[in-house]
Amino acid sequence: MSKQTKAKLSAEQYAARVNAEKATLRRHYCDVFKFWRMCPFRRCRKARACEGDAKVCLARRVHEIPRDVQWQARQHILVSTPPDAGSPERMAREFLPAALSTS
C-alpha cells in the first residue's frame, strides 16, 4: 500500500484557516475570562458568553488579565488540541490571548 500525500494548501487557504481559528479562540478566551460579566451588551450577559465582537472585547479587557493566567489558558488550549489538528489550527493556537487582540 502506498501512502497518500496530503494536498498542499494555497497561501490563501492557509491564511483563511488561521484566521478562522483565531476568531474561534478570541471568543473562547472571552468566555474563559468571563468578560461577559461586565459587557455593555445585554445579549452577552444574558447568554453568559461572548455574543458580540470578540476581537473588540478581547482588545478592551485582555490587559486586565495577568500574563501567567493568559499563559495557563493558552497551555490548556495546547493540551486539548487534537492530534489530527491541521497545521494552520496549531499555529493559531500558539498565540497568547493578548496577541490575538491585535492581530
N, C-alpha and C positions, 0 to 999 in steps of 0.2 A: 504494500500500500504506500502510495506517495503522500507526502504531506501537502495540504493545500496552502498556498500562500495567501496571506491576508491582502485584501485590496487596499492600496495606499489611499489615504485621504488627501484631497487637494488642500491647499492652504486656507481657502475659504471655508471648506467643510470643517477643518480642524478648529479654526477660529470660532466658527458658529457653535461648535460643541463646547468649547472652553467657555464662551460667553453664556451659554445656556446653563452650564454647571455653576458658574459664578452667580447667576441670578438665583438659582435654587439655594446656593449656600448663603447668600445675603439674607434671604427670607428665613432660612433655618437659624442663622445666628441671631436675627432679630427676635425670633421666638425663644431661643435658648436663653438669651439675656433678658427676656421679658420686657422688651421696650414697649410693648402694647399697653403696659400699665399706665404710662404717662403720655401715651399717644394722643394728639389732638383730634384724631378721627374716631368717632364713636364706633364705627364698624369694627375697628381693630380691638377696642376694649371689649366690645360685646362678644366677639369671636375668640378673645384671649389668644390672638395670634396676629401676625402681621398680615393685613389685608390691603395695604396701600403700596406706596413706592418704597420698597425695601432698601434701595440704594440711598435714597434721601434720609430715611430713618437711621440707617446704619452710620452714614456720614455725620449725622447730627449728634448721635449718642455714643458711638463706639469709644470715644476718648474718655468716657466716664468709667469704662471697664478696665481694671488693671491688666497690664500686659501678661502677667502669669495666668490670669483667668482666661484671657484670649488664647494663650498657648495651650492650656488644658482643653479648651473647647476644640481647637484645631487637632490636637492629638486624638481626641475622641473620634473626630471625623476620619482621620487617617486610619485608625484601628478598625473602624467599621466599614471601610472601603472594601467591597467585594473583590476577590482575587481576579475575577474576569472583567473588571472595570477597564475601560479603554484609556489610552494614553492622555487624551485631552482632559478627561474627567480627573485622572490622577494629578495632572499638572495643576488644574484649577483648585484642587483640594489642598495644595501645598501653601496657598496664601493664608496669612493671618486675617482675621476679621477686619482689622484696621486697613490693610492693603486692599481689601475688596471694596471698601467705601470710596476709594479714589479711582479705581480702575473701571 
